Amino acid sequence: MRFNWINAEEISFNSFLLMDRWLVRMICNNYLDWQEFIDNFSIALAYNPTVAWYFAHRCPESKPSIDNLIAMAPKNLCAVDVRKAEVFVIDAMETSVVYTFPDIMEKSCDYIYDWDKKYLLELANFTDKLVLDVGSGTGRLAFAAAEKAKRVYASEPTDMLREYMRDKIKCENIKNVIVVDGTVEQIPYEDNTFDIVMSGHVVGDDYDREISELTRVVKSGGYIIDCIGDDNRKRKPNEELLKRGFEFFYHVSKSGGDIYRYRKMVIK
Ligand SMILES: C[S@@+](CC[C@H](N)C(=O)[O-])C[C@H]1O[C@@H](n2cnc3c(N)ncnc32)[C@H](O)[C@@H]1O
């Protein structure tokens, strides 16, 4: 699905030099059964040796597939054909490339700019609570919760996004948001630490593993919240969350999307 969050024509292939290891691994592993992507990615890598070097060293486990891709690229292509391949890859990886441009992410992703914080704050009482936001991105949920909470830990595996949130904290003199590295699979906190553990657009690759990790760090009587932003997508309630004991809240976004938010009180 294309979201048009970025204009690939305006983006340098060097933006891939800003990617973290997990993103490089995902790009190199997850798309290798998509022939059109492989054809274009092999050209883009072969004709951008700095990016190829960075990928192979940043993510050594992907080096064999990177070497294969480079070896299969056609030789002596003209600059126009190389750029066509680069644009194809940038477009195809739009949802990852946008993480390397947090300003663009904040302004062009509808789920961020079209969202109202009331949709989070009505899900729980955040006042004076210790809150964890997992996969914070640009901090949509973290900064909203921080207006009420005692402290919010914004955990985010992408370096560019962590630095974006830190710049915002400095610029706006925010005192109660702490930015940390971490993934939903391995949350860097002790058991039973938080009153509220929240995320948006993060859970979904492996529900059992992710929800058991979210549950581990929430205190008994605390909440796990899944609060996506507002977009124009038509969707049904998430059966995977419902069957794991989440209740849902529904509204229609300004652009006509079906927005489901989820909450579960954890009793241990
Ligand atoms: C679509 S963005 C959503 C950002 C933010 N939660 C929001 O809703 O505005 C997904 C975020 O999850 C992060 N992410 C990707 N894989 C992750 C993982 N395994 N664990 C935690 N966060 C992850 C990405 O870096 C990105 O910031």
The ligand as a Gaussian input file, in Angstrom:
#p B3LYP/6-31G(d) Opt

LIG

0 1
 C        4.316000       3.873000      12.413000
 S        5.453000       4.476000      13.591000
 C        4.373000       4.981000      14.920000
 C        5.021000       5.959000      15.849000
 C        4.168000       6.350000      17.067000
 N        3.910000       5.213000      17.927000
 C        2.864000       6.961000      16.637000
 O        1.874000       6.233000      16.635000
 O        2.849000       8.140000      16.276000
 C        6.128000       2.971000      14.234000
 C        7.265000       3.209000      15.188000
 O        7.636000       1.972000      15.778000
 C        9.049000       1.869000      15.784000
 N        9.358000       0.435000      15.752000
 C        9.627000      -0.361000      14.710000
 N        9.861000      -1.616000      15.119000
 C        9.713000      -1.615000      16.461000
 C        9.820000      -2.605000      17.462000
 N       10.128000      -3.872000      17.163000
 N        9.633000      -2.245000      18.749000
 C        9.311000      -0.969000      19.064000
 N        9.185000       0.012000      18.146000
 C        9.373000      -0.297000      16.865000
 C        9.500000       2.618000      14.554000
 O       10.835000       3.028000      14.661000
 C        8.508000       3.767000      14.542000
 O        8.943000       4.830000      15.300000

